[in-house]
Amino acid sequence: MMTPEDGFEARLRTAFEKADANITPDAHFTRHVESRLGKPLNSRTMVLGGAGASGSAIAASQLERLADGLQFHNPLLTQFFDLVGTQSVVAIVFTLVAGTFIYVLPGRRI
């Protein structure tokens, strides 16, 4: 029994086979991509990372006002926020976000 997806799969396979037949390898493009793989962080990555970190800082500064009005039904969460304080929780959240940027950006070098 043939389903609508079977016809789609056949058309998709035919389209990919046709596209693969038209591809010609380009040594210059390959060398260009390979040369960029080992480069250190470029200015674009640094600007995007700085913008992301700045946006995170602005968002984290707003978290304190949000966290001040929270009322928890769970006594453990209430005790945690009373013990640690909202400023510390905001600092922890911001540190996690900044740490994520530090971990992810160096791995993205293209």
N, CA, C and O atoms as a printed pandas DataFrame, in Angstrom:
     atom_number atom_name residue_name chain_id  residue_number  x_coord  y_coord  z_coord
0              1         N          MET        A               1    0.845   -1.185    0.000
1              2        CA          MET        A               1    0.000    0.000    0.000
2              3         C          MET        A               1    0.886    1.242    0.000
3              4         O          MET        A               1    1.813    1.355    0.803
4              5         N          MET        A               2    0.598    2.155   -0.891
5              6        CA          MET        A               2    1.407    3.360   -1.028
6              7         C          MET        A               2    0.768    4.507   -0.253
7              8         O          MET        A               2   -0.440    4.729   -0.339
8              9         N          THR        A               3    1.586    5.229    0.501
9             10        CA          THR        A               3    1.104    6.377    1.263
10            11         C          THR        A               3    1.624    7.655    0.615
11            12         O          THR        A               3    2.534    7.596   -0.212
12            13         N          PRO        A               4    1.061    8.818    0.978
13            14        CA          PRO        A               4    1.558   10.080    0.414
14            15         C          PRO        A               4    3.039   10.306    0.727
15            16         O          PRO        A               4    3.753   10.922   -0.065
16            17         N          GLU        A               5    3.501    9.812    1.877
17            18        CA          GLU        A               5    4.905    9.995    2.235
18            19         C          GLU        A               5    5.836    9.232    1.295
19            20         O          GLU        A               5    6.961    9.665    1.043
20            21         N          ASP        A               6    5.360    8.078    0.768
21            22        CA          ASP        A               6    6.193    7.298   -0.157
22            23         C          ASP        A               6    6.485    8.090   -1.421
23            24         O          ASP        A               6    7.614    8.072   -1.911
24            25         N          GLY        A               7    5.490    8.782   -1.957
25            26        CA          GLY        A               7    5.705    9.608   -3.138
26            27         C          GLY        A               7    6.651   10.757   -2.841
27            28         O          GLY        A               7    7.493   11.102   -3.670
28            29         N          PHE        A               8    6.519   11.343   -1.676
29            30        CA          PHE        A               8    7.397   12.434   -1.276
30            31         C          PHE        A               8    8.832   11.938   -1.150
31            32         O          PHE        A               8    9.764   12.595   -1.614
32            33         N          GLU        A               9    9.007   10.777   -0.520
33            34        CA          GLU        A               9   10.355   10.215   -0.355
34            35         C          GLU        A               9   11.003    9.963   -1.711
35            36         O          GLU        A               9   12.189   10.240   -1.891
36            37         N          ALA        A              10   10.243    9.446   -2.659
37            38        CA          ALA        A              10   10.794    9.178   -3.997
38            39         C          ALA        A              10   11.196   10.474   -4.687
39            40         O          ALA        A              10   12.267   10.553   -5.288
40            41         N          ARG        A              11   10.336   11.494   -4.604
41            42        CA          ARG        A              11   10.684   12.788   -5.217
42            43         C          ARG        A              11   11.898   13.411   -4.538
43            44         O          ARG        A              11   12.759   13.988   -5.203
44            45         N          LEU        A              12   11.965   13.295   -3.223
45            46        CA          LEU        A              12   13.096   13.854   -2.482
46            47         C          LEU        A              12   14.401   13.136   -2.851
47            48         O          LEU        A              12   15.431   13.777   -3.061
48            49         N          ARG        A              13   14.350   11.816   -2.926
49            50        CA          ARG        A              13   15.539   11.039   -3.297
50            51         C          ARG        A              13   16.003   11.411   -4.700
51            52         O          ARG        A              13   17.201   11.557   -4.939
52            53         N          THR        A              14   15.054   11.567   -5.635
53            54        CA          THR        A              14   15.393   11.952   -7.011
54            55         C          THR        A              14   16.029   13.339   -7.047
55            56         O          THR        A              14   16.993   13.562   -7.779
56            57         N          ALA        A              15   15.495   14.264   -6.265
57            58        CA          ALA        A              15   16.042   15.619   -6.235
58            59         C          ALA        A              15   17.467   15.619   -5.690
59            60         O          ALA        A              15   18.328   16.321   -6.222
60            61         N          PHE        A              16   17.730   14.843   -4.638
61            62        CA          PHE        A              16   19.090   14.779   -4.102
62            63         C          PHE        A              16   20.055   14.110   -5.075
63            64         O          PHE        A              16   21.202   14.539   -5.199
64            65         N          GLU        A              17   19.609   13.079   -5.758
65            66        CA          GLU        A              17   20.476   12.423   -6.743
66            67         C          GLU        A              17   20.819   13.376   -7.875
67            68         O          GLU        A              17   21.958   13.401   -8.342
68            69         N          LYS        A              18   19.844   14.161   -8.322
69            70        CA          LYS        A              18   20.076   15.136   -9.391
70            71         C          LYS        A              18   21.053   16.220   -8.916
71            72         O          LYS        A              18   21.949   16.623   -9.658
72            73         N          ALA        A              19   20.872   16.686   -7.678
73            74        CA          ALA        A              19   21.769   17.713   -7.135
74            75         C          ALA        A              19   23.181   17.164   -6.961
75            76         O          ALA        A              19   24.152   17.861   -7.255
76            77         N          ASP        A              20   23.311   15.921   -6.485
77            78        CA          ASP        A              20   24.638   15.319   -6.319
78            79         C          ASP        A              20   25.359   15.174   -7.653
79            80         O          ASP        A              20   26.582   15.295   -7.710
80            81         N          ALA        A              21   24.619   14.918   -8.721
81            82        CA          ALA        A              21   25.231   14.766  -10.039
82            83         C          ALA        A              21   25.784   16.097  -10.539
83            84         O          ALA        A              21   26.729   16.104  -11.329
84            85         N          ASN        A              22   25.222   17.223  -10.099
85            86        CA          ASN        A              22   25.654   18.539  -10.568
86            87         C          ASN        A              22   26.766   19.142   -9.724
87            88         O          ASN        A              22   27.287   20.201  -10.074
88            89         N          ILE        A              23   27.145   18.507   -8.630
89            90        CA          ILE        A              23   28.182   19.056   -7.753
90            91         C          ILE        A              23   29.561   18.740   -8.320
91            92         O          ILE        A              23   29.877   17.598   -8.653
92            93         N          THR        A              24   30.369   19.792   -8.417
93            94        CA          THR        A              24   31.763   19.593   -8.818
94            95         C          THR        A              24   32.647   20.025   -7.652
95            96         O          THR        A              24   32.454   21.108   -7.100
96            97         N          PRO        A              25   33.604   19.199   -7.275
97            98        CA          PRO        A              25   34.474   19.562   -6.150
98            99         C          PRO        A              25   35.280   20.826   -6.469
99           100         O          PRO        A              25   35.752   21.001   -7.593
100          101         N          ASP        A              26   35.431   21.690   -5.485
101          102        CA          ASP        A              26   36.176   22.924   -5.636
102          103         C          ASP        A              26   37.310   22.915   -4.610
103          104         O          ASP        A              26   37.072   23.094   -3.416
104          105         N          ALA        A              27   38.521   22.712   -5.071
105          106        CA          ALA        A              27   39.671   22.603   -4.171
106          107         C          ALA        A              27   39.934   23.921   -3.445
107          108         O          ALA        A              27   40.327   23.908   -2.278
108          109         N          HIS        A              28   39.727   25.049   -4.108
109          110        CA          HIS        A              28   39.958   26.349   -3.470
110          111         C          HIS        A              28   39.018   26.544   -2.282
111          112         O          HIS        A              28   39.452   26.978   -1.215
112          113         N          PHE        A              29   37.736   26.228   -2.458
113          114        CA          PHE        A              29   36.768   26.354   -1.377
114          115         C          PHE        A              29   37.133   25.426   -0.217
115          116         O          PHE        A              29   37.051   25.818    0.947
116          117         N          THR        A              30   37.532   24.205   -0.540
117          118        CA          THR        A              30   37.911   23.244    0.501
118          119         C          THR        A              30   39.102   23.755    1.296
119          120         O          THR        A              30   39.104   23.671    2.524
120          121         N          ARG        A              31   40.125   24.287    0.612
121          122        CA          ARG        A              31   41.294   24.840    1.309
122          123         C          ARG        A              31   40.899   26.029    2.185
123          124         O          ARG        A              31   41.400   26.185    3.299
124          125         N          HIS        A              32   40.001   26.858    1.672
125          126        CA          HIS        A              32   39.553   28.031    2.433
126          127         C          HIS        A              32   38.862   27.610    3.732
127          128         O          HIS        A              32   39.150   28.161    4.794
128          129         N          VAL        A              33   37.968   26.654    3.652
129          130        CA          VAL        A              33   37.262   26.185    4.843
130          131         C          VAL        A              33   38.233   25.518    5.812
131          132         O          VAL        A              33   38.168   25.767    7.015
132          133         N          GLU        A              34   39.126   24.679    5.308
133          134        CA          GLU        A              34   40.086   23.994    6.168
134          135         C          GLU        A              34   41.034   24.977    6.848
135          136         O          GLU        A              34   41.440   24.743    7.986
136          137         N          SER        A              35   41.392   26.062    6.182
137          138        CA          SER        A              35   42.296   27.041    6.786
138          139         C          SER        A              35   41.631   27.794    7.931
139          140         O          SER        A              35   42.307   28.234    8.861
140          141         N          ARG        A              36   40.316   27.945    7.870
141          142        CA          ARG        A              36   39.602   28.675    8.924
142          143         C          ARG        A              36   39.308   27.808   10.143
143          144         O          ARG        A              36   38.983   28.341   11.204
144          145         N          LEU        A              37   39.411   26.505   10.022
145          146        CA          LEU        A              37   39.060   25.620   11.131
146          147         C          LEU        A              37   39.966   25.790   12.333
147          148         O          LEU        A              37   39.488   25.716   13.465
148          149         N          GLY        A              38   41.252   26.014   12.133
149          150        CA          GLY        A              38   42.181   26.101   13.240
150          151         C          GLY        A              38   42.423   27.500   13.764
151          152         O          GLY        A              38   43.230   27.679   14.676
152          153         N          LYS        A              39   41.746   28.504   13.212
153          154        CA          LYS        A              39   42.005   29.879   13.643
154          155         C          LYS        A              39   41.464   30.136   15.042
155          156         O          LYS        A              39   40.461   29.547   15.444
156          157         N          PRO        A              40   42.125   31.012   15.775
157          158        CA          PRO        A              40   41.591   31.383   17.095
158          159         C          PRO        A              40   40.342   32.243   16.941
159          160         O          PRO        A              40   39.915   32.539   15.825
160          161         N          LEU        A              41   39.777   32.630   18.044
161          162        CA          LEU        A              41   38.560   33.438   18.016
162          163         C          LEU        A              41   38.773   34.712   17.205
163          164         O          LEU        A              41   39.782   35.399   17.363
164          165         N          ASN        A              42   37.835   35.012   16.355
165          166        CA          ASN        A              42   37.937   36.242   15.570
166          167         C          ASN        A              42   37.122   37.356   16.220
167          168         O          ASN        A              42   36.419   37.129   17.205
168          169         N          SER        A              43   37.220   38.538   15.670
169          170        CA          SER        A              43   36.554   39.693   16.279
170          171         C          SER        A              43   35.033   39.550   16.246
171          172         O          SER        A              43   34.350   40.012   17.159
172          173         N          ARG        A              44   34.502   38.919   15.209
173          174        CA          ARG        A              44   33.047   38.738   15.125
174          175         C          ARG        A              44   32.551   37.885   16.292
175          176         O          ARG        A              44   31.533   38.204   16.907
176          177         N          THR        A              45   33.254   36.822   16.589
177          178        CA          THR        A              45   32.870   35.955   17.700
178          179         C          THR        A              45   32.963   36.700   19.016
179          180         O          THR        A              45   32.102   36.540   19.881
180          181         N          MET        A              46   33.996   37.513   19.179
181          182        CA          MET        A              46   34.161   38.268   20.415
182          183         C          MET        A              46   33.041   39.304   20.573
183          184         O          MET        A              46   32.523   39.494   21.673
184          185         N          VAL        A              47   32.672   39.968   19.483
185          186        CA          VAL        A              47   31.595   40.965   19.554
186          187         C          VAL        A              47   30.267   40.283   19.873
187          188         O          VAL        A              47   29.509   40.764   20.715
188          189         N          LEU        A              48   29.983   39.163   19.201
189          190        CA          LEU        A              48   28.740   38.447   19.473
190          191         C          LEU        A              48   28.722   37.914   20.904
191          192         O          LEU        A              48   27.690   37.965   21.572
192          193         N          GLY        A              49   29.850   37.407   21.371
193          194        CA          GLY        A              49   29.929   36.925   22.747
194          195         C          GLY        A              49   29.747   38.049   23.749
195          196         O          GLY        A              49   29.061   37.882   24.757
196          197         N          GLY        A              50   30.358   39.194   23.477
197          198        CA          GLY        A              50   30.192   40.350   24.362
198          199         C          GLY        A              50   28.762   40.848   24.378
199          200         O          GLY        A              50   28.239   41.209   25.432
200          201         N          ALA        A              51   28.124   40.869   23.215
201          202        CA          ALA        A              51   26.727   41.298   23.150
202          203         C          ALA        A              51   25.834   40.317   23.911
203          204         O          ALA        A              51   24.915   40.724   24.622
204          205         N          GLY        A              52   26.110   39.044   23.757
205          206        CA          GLY        A              52   25.333   38.039   24.485
206          207         C          GLY        A              52   25.533   38.146   25.983
207          208         O          GLY        A              52   24.579   38.040   26.753
208          209         N          ALA        A              53   26.775   38.358   26.396
209          210        CA          ALA        A              53   27.060   38.506   27.826
210          211         C          ALA        A              53   26.434   39.780   28.379
211          212         O          ALA        A              53   25.927   39.786   29.501
212          213         N          SER        A              54   26.466   40.859   27.601
213          214        CA          SER        A              54   25.832   42.105   28.047
214          215         C          SER        A              54   24.325   41.935   28.186
215          216         O          SER        A              54   23.727   42.400   29.156
216          217         N          GLY        A              55   23.720   41.273   27.219
217          218        CA          GLY        A              55   22.286   41.005   27.301
218          219         C          GLY        A              55   21.953   40.130   28.501
219          220         O          GLY        A              55   20.930   40.323   29.159
220          221         N          SER        A              56   22.819   39.175   28.776
221          222        CA          SER        A              56   22.608   38.326   29.953
222          223         C          SER        A              56   22.720   39.132   31.235
223          224         O          SER        A              56   21.965   38.906   32.181
224          225         N          ALA        A              57   23.659   40.069   31.273
225          226        CA          ALA        A              57   23.816   40.906   32.464
226          227         C          ALA        A              57   22.578   41.769   32.687
227          228         O          ALA        A              57   22.122   41.931   33.819
228          229         N          ILE        A              58   22.042   42.319   31.608
229          230        CA          ILE        A              58   20.829   43.131   31.728
230          231         C          ILE        A              58   19.663   42.265   32.190
231          232         O          ILE        A              58   18.894   42.665   33.064
232          233         N          ALA        A              59   19.535   41.082   31.605
233          234        CA          ALA        A              59   18.454   40.183   32.018
234          235         C          ALA        A              59   18.628   39.753   33.472
235          236         O          ALA        A              59   17.650   39.680   34.217
236          237         N          ALA        A              60   19.862   39.469   33.879
237          238        CA          ALA        A              60   20.108   39.047   35.259
238          239         C          ALA        A              60   19.813   40.173   36.241
239          240         O          ALA        A              60   19.374   39.918   37.362
240          241         N          SER        A              61   20.051   41.419   35.828
241          242        CA          SER        A              61   19.757   42.535   36.731
242          243         C          SER        A              61   18.257   42.667   36.979
243          244         O          SER        A              61   17.846   43.196   38.012
244          245         N          GLN        A              62   17.451   42.199   36.056
245          246        CA          GLN        A              62   15.995   42.248   36.225
246          247         C          GLN        A              62   15.477   41.085   37.060
247          248         O          GLN        A              62   14.366   41.143   37.587
248          249         N          LEU        A              63   16.276   40.028   37.184
249          250        CA          LEU        A              63   15.835   38.858   37.938
250          251         C          LEU        A              63   15.620   39.164   39.415
251          252         O          LEU        A              63   14.757   38.561   40.052
252          253         N          GLU        A              64   16.394   40.090   39.961
253          254        CA          GLU        A              64   16.276   40.387   41.387
254          255         C          GLU        A              64   14.881   40.925   41.710
255          256         O          GLU        A              64   14.272   40.528   42.703
256          257         N          ARG        A              65   14.380   41.829   40.868
257          258        CA          ARG        A              65   13.032   42.362   41.102
258          259         C          ARG        A              65   11.986   41.265   40.972
259          260         O          ARG        A              65   11.002   41.245   41.712
260          261         N          LEU        A              66   12.198   40.357   40.033
261          262        CA          LEU        A              66   11.274   39.250   39.858
262          263         C          LEU        A              66   11.328   38.305   41.060
263          264         O          LEU        A              66   10.291   37.846   41.539
264          265         N          ALA        A              67   12.532   38.016   41.541
265          266        CA          ALA        A              67   12.697   37.065   42.637
266          267         C          ALA        A              67   12.235   37.637   43.975
267          268         O          ALA        A              67   11.907   36.869   44.879
268          269         N          ASP        A              68   12.199   38.962   44.131
269          270        CA          ASP        A              68   11.781   39.552   45.405
270          271         C          ASP        A              68   10.324   39.244   45.739
271          272         O          ASP        A              68    9.974   39.114   46.912
272          273         N          GLY        A              69    9.490   39.127   44.739
273          274        CA          GLY        A              69    8.071   38.911   44.988
274          275         C          GLY        A              69    7.648   37.459   45.025
275          276         O          GLY        A              69    6.460   37.170   45.160
276          277         N          LEU        A              70    8.588   36.541   44.907
277          278        CA          LEU        A              70    8.219   35.124   44.876
278          279         C          LEU        A              70    7.808   34.623   46.252
279          280         O          LEU        A              70    8.455   34.917   47.258
280          281         N          GLN        A              71    6.734   33.870   46.277
281          282        CA          GLN        A              71    6.284   33.196   47.487
282          283         C          GLN        A              71    6.219   31.708   47.172
283          284         O          GLN        A              71    5.508   31.298   46.254
284          285         N          PHE        A              72    6.945   30.908   47.917
285          286        CA          PHE        A              72    7.005   29.479   47.649
286          287         C          PHE        A              72    6.138   28.713   48.641
287          288         O          PHE        A              72    6.044   29.079   49.813
288          289         N          HIS        A              73    5.511   27.654   48.161
289          290        CA          HIS        A              73    4.748   26.758   49.027
290          291         C          HIS        A              73    5.655   25.669   49.596
291          292         O          HIS        A              73    5.319   25.005   50.577
292          293         N          ASN        A              74    6.799   25.506   48.961
293          294        CA          ASN        A              74    7.764   24.508   49.422
294          295         C          ASN        A              74    8.671   25.156   50.471
295          296         O          ASN        A              74    9.337   26.149   50.179
296          297         N          PRO        A              75    8.704   24.609   51.679
297          298        CA          PRO        A              75    9.517   25.237   52.725
298          299         C          PRO        A              75   11.023   25.197   52.435
299          300         O          PRO        A              75   11.766   26.055   52.911
300          301         N          LEU        A              76   11.477   24.205   51.657
301          302        CA          LEU        A              76   12.907   24.144   51.326
302          303         C          LEU        A              76   13.317   25.301   50.423
303          304         O          LEU        A              76   14.372   25.905   50.621
304          305         N          LEU        A              77   12.487   25.608   49.434
305          306        CA          LEU        A              77   12.789   26.740   48.552
306          307         C          LEU        A              77   12.722   28.056   49.312
307          308         O          LEU        A              77   13.550   28.942   49.100
308          309         N          THR        A              78   11.745   28.183   50.191
309          310        CA          THR        A              78   11.638   29.399   51.001
310          311         C          THR        A              78   12.876   29.570   51.859
311          312         O          THR        A              78   13.430   30.666   51.948
312          313         N          GLN        A              79   13.308   28.499   52.485
313          314        CA          GLN        A              79   14.496   28.558   53.336
314          315         C          GLN        A              79   15.746   28.856   52.512
315          316         O          GLN        A              79   16.619   29.602   52.954
316          317         N          PHE        A              80   15.833   28.268   51.302
317          318        CA          PHE        A              80   16.993   28.511   50.435
318          319         C          PHE        A              80   17.088   29.990   50.068
319          320         O          PHE        A              80   18.162   30.585   50.163
320          321         N          PHE        A              81   15.957   30.592   49.646
321          322        CA          PHE        A              81   15.985   32.000   49.257
322          323         C          PHE        A              81   16.234   32.910   50.454
323          324         O          PHE        A              81   16.876   33.951   50.318
324          325         N          ASP        A              82   15.729   32.524   51.626
325          326        CA          ASP        A              82   15.989   33.321   52.825
326          327         C          ASP        A              82   17.452   33.237   53.236
327          328         O          ASP        A              82   18.044   34.225   53.669
328          329         N          LEU        A              83   18.027   32.052   53.097
329          330        CA          LEU        A              83   19.412   31.839   53.504
330          331         C          LEU        A              83   20.397   32.490   52.530
331          332         O          LEU        A              83   21.323   33.189   52.942
332          333         N          VAL        A              84   20.186   32.251   51.247
333          334        CA          VAL        A              84   21.133   32.719   50.228
334          335         C          VAL        A              84   20.863   34.169   49.847
335          336         O          VAL        A              84   21.807   34.944   49.687
336          337         N          GLY        A              85   19.625   34.546   49.701
337          338        CA          GLY        A              85   19.279   35.905   49.283
338          339         C          GLY        A              85   19.120   35.998   47.780
339          340         O          GLY        A              85   19.741   35.245   47.029
340          341         N          THR        A              86   18.288   36.920   47.351
341          342        CA          THR        A              86   17.998   37.035   45.921
342          343         C          THR        A              86   19.191   37.532   45.121
343          344         O          THR        A              86   19.366   37.128   43.972
344          345         N          GLN        A              87   20.017   38.400   45.702
345          346        CA          GLN        A              87   21.181   38.879   44.954
346          347         C          GLN        A              87   22.146   37.744   44.654
347          348         O          GLN        A              87   22.723   37.687   43.568
348          349         N          SER        A              88   22.320   36.857   45.595
349          350        CA          SER        A              88   23.217   35.724   45.368
350          351         C          SER        A              88   22.652   34.773   44.324
351          352         O          SER        A              88   23.399   34.243   43.502
352          353         N          VAL        A              89   21.347   34.551   44.348
353          354        CA          VAL        A              89   20.728   33.677   43.351
354          355         C          VAL        A              89   20.885   34.283   41.962
355          356         O          VAL        A              89   21.163   33.564   41.003
356          357         N          VAL        A              90   20.709   35.601   41.843
357          358        CA          VAL        A              90   20.905   36.277   40.565
358          359         C          VAL        A              90   22.356   36.145   40.111
359          360         O          VAL        A              90   22.621   35.905   38.933
360          361         N          ALA        A              91   23.286   36.301   41.035
361          362        CA          ALA        A              91   24.708   36.159   40.693
362          363         C          ALA        A              91   25.007   34.741   40.226
363          364         O          ALA        A              91   25.788   34.550   39.294
364          365         N          ILE        A              92   24.406   33.758   40.852
365          366        CA          ILE        A              92   24.618   32.361   40.443
366          367         C          ILE        A              92   24.067   32.129   39.040
367          368         O          ILE        A              92   24.721   31.498   38.209
368          369         N          VAL        A              93   22.860   32.639   38.775
369          370        CA          VAL        A              93   22.263   32.482   37.440
370          371         C          VAL        A              93   23.121   33.165   36.391
371          372         O          VAL        A              93   23.367   32.598   35.326
372          373         N          PHE        A              94   23.580   34.377   36.679
373          374        CA          PHE        A              94   24.428   35.090   35.718
374          375         C          PHE        A              94   25.742   34.346   35.493
375          376         O          PHE        A              94   26.221   34.277   34.361
376          377         N          THR        A              95   26.321   33.800   36.533
377          378        CA          THR        A              95   27.563   33.034   36.401
378          379         C          THR        A              95   27.352   31.817   35.516
379          380         O          THR        A              95   28.210   31.497   34.694
380          381         N          LEU        A              96   26.229   31.139   35.671
381          382        CA          LEU        A              96   25.942   29.987   34.815
382          383         C          LEU        A              96   25.800   30.391   33.350
383          384         O          LEU        A              96   26.287   29.693   32.461
384          385         N          VAL        A              97   25.131   31.523   33.099
385          386        CA          VAL        A              97   24.970   31.988   31.714
386          387         C          VAL        A              97   26.319   32.393   31.131
387          388         O          VAL        A              97   26.643   32.024   30.002
388          389         N          ALA        A              98   27.106   33.148   31.892
389          390        CA          ALA        A              98   28.425   33.567   31.405
390          391         C          ALA        A              98   29.323   32.350   31.197
391          392         O          ALA        A              98   30.081   32.296   30.229
392          393         N          GLY        A              99   29.243   31.386   32.090
393          394        CA          GLY        A              99   30.031   30.161   31.928
394          395         C          GLY        A              99   29.650   29.401   30.672
395          396         O          GLY        A              99   30.498   28.795   30.017
396          397         N          THR        A             100   28.371   29.438   30.345
397          398        CA          THR        A             100   27.927   28.789   29.112
398          399         C          THR        A             100   28.539   29.471   27.897
399          400         O          THR        A             100   28.982   28.796   26.968
400          401         N          PHE        A             101   28.571   30.813   27.891
401          402        CA          PHE        A             101   29.212   31.528   26.781
402          403         C          PHE        A             101   30.691   31.170   26.692
403          404         O          PHE        A             101   31.214   30.949   25.600
404          405         N          ILE        A             102   31.358   31.113   27.825
405          406        CA          ILE        A             102   32.790   30.811   27.834
406          407         C          ILE        A             102   33.044   29.397   27.318
407          408         O          ILE        A             102   34.051   29.148   26.656
408          409         N          TYR        A             103   32.144   28.486   27.618
409          410        CA          TYR        A             103   32.318   27.105   27.187
410          411         C          TYR        A             103   31.969   26.907   25.719
411          412         O          TYR        A             103   32.644   26.147   25.024
412          413         N          VAL        A             104   30.916   27.582   25.229
413          414        CA          VAL        A             104   30.426   27.337   23.874
414          415         C          VAL        A             104   31.208   28.105   22.825
415          416         O          VAL        A             104   31.525   27.542   21.777
416          417         N          LEU        A             105   31.531   29.365   23.063
417          418        CA          LEU        A             105   32.142   30.188   22.011
418          419         C          LEU        A             105   33.485   29.682   21.504
419          420         O          LEU        A             105   33.699   29.702   20.292
420          421         N          PRO        A             106   34.405   29.229   22.355
421          422        CA          PRO        A             106   35.672   28.742   21.778
422          423         C          PRO        A             106   35.512   27.535   20.877
423          424         O          PRO        A             106   36.344   27.322   19.996
424          425         N          GLY        A             107   34.477   26.741   21.066
425          426        CA          GLY        A             107   34.248   25.578   20.223
426          427         C          GLY        A             107   33.713   25.956   18.867
427          428         O          GLY        A             107   33.761   25.137   17.948
428          429         N          ARG        A             108   33.209   27.146   18.702
429          430        CA          ARG        A             108   32.620   27.610   17.439
430          431         C          ARG        A             108   33.630   28.495   16.742
431          432         O          ARG        A             108   33.726   29.684   17.048
432          433         N          ARG        A             109   34.385   27.937   15.808
433          434        CA          ARG        A             109   35.485   28.689   15.204
434          435         C          ARG        A             109   35.339   28.887   13.708
435          436         O          ARG        A             109   36.312   29.255   13.050
436          437         N          ILE        A             110   34.198   28.665   13.165
437          438        CA          ILE        A             110   34.039   28.858   11.718
438          439         C          ILE        A             110   33.307   30.146   11.483
439          440         O          ILE        A             110   33.060   30.515   10.335
